[in-house]
């Protein structure tokens, strides 16, 4: 079983009133939020690196 399937099954076990399509939707949305958060963090990190490099070039 894939990690995704395991998470869906865990969610269904924890909340038996959910249907499988609802659980899949919840897990998918959570994964999308995680991806977005990671991308934003990477963008901030890259911006900091560029700013730092620009400051180093200005000092020369």
C-alpha positions as CSV (number, residue, x, y, z in Angstrom):
1,X,0.0,0.0,0.0
2,X,1.2,3.5,-0.7
3,X,1.7,6.2,1.9
4,X,-1.4,8.0,0.5
5,X,-3.6,4.9,0.8
6,X,-2.3,4.4,4.4
7,X,-3.2,7.9,5.3
8,X,-6.7,7.5,3.8
9,X,-7.2,4.3,5.7
10,X,-6.0,5.9,9.0
11,X,-8.4,8.7,8.5
12,X,-11.3,6.3,7.9
13,X,-10.4,4.3,10.9
14,X,-10.2,7.4,13.1
15,X,-13.5,8.8,11.6
16,X,-15.7,6.0,10.6
17,X,-18.5,8.3,9.6
18,X,-16.4,9.6,6.6
19,X,-16.8,8.1,3.2
20,X,-13.7,7.0,1.2
21,X,-14.1,9.9,-1.4
22,X,-14.3,12.4,1.5
23,X,-11.2,11.0,3.1
24,X,-9.3,11.1,-0.2
25,X,-10.4,14.7,-0.7
26,X,-9.2,15.6,2.8
27,X,-5.8,13.9,2.4
28,X,-5.3,15.5,-1.1
29,X,-6.1,19.0,0.1
30,X,-3.7,18.5,3.0
31,X,-1.0,17.4,0.7
32,X,-1.6,20.5,-1.5
33,X,-1.3,22.8,1.5
34,X,2.0,21.2,2.5
35,X,3.3,21.6,-1.1
36,X,2.3,25.2,-1.1
37,X,3.9,25.9,2.3
38,X,7.2,24.2,1.2
39,X,7.3,26.2,-2.0
40,X,6.8,29.5,-0.1
41,X,9.5,28.5,2.3
42,X,11.9,27.7,-0.6
43,X,11.0,31.1,-2.2
44,X,11.8,33.0,1.0
45,X,15.1,31.1,1.3
46,X,16.1,31.8,-2.2
47,X,15.2,35.5,-1.8
48,X,17.4,35.7,1.3
49,X,20.3,34.1,-0.6
50,X,20.0,36.5,-3.5
51,X,19.8,39.5,-1.1
52,X,22.9,38.2,0.7
53,X,24.8,37.7,-2.5
54,X,23.9,41.2,-3.7
55,X,25.2,42.7,-0.5
56,X,28.5,40.9,-0.9
57,X,28.8,42.2,-4.4
58,X,28.1,45.8,-3.2
59,X,30.9,45.6,-0.6
60,X,33.5,44.9,-3.3
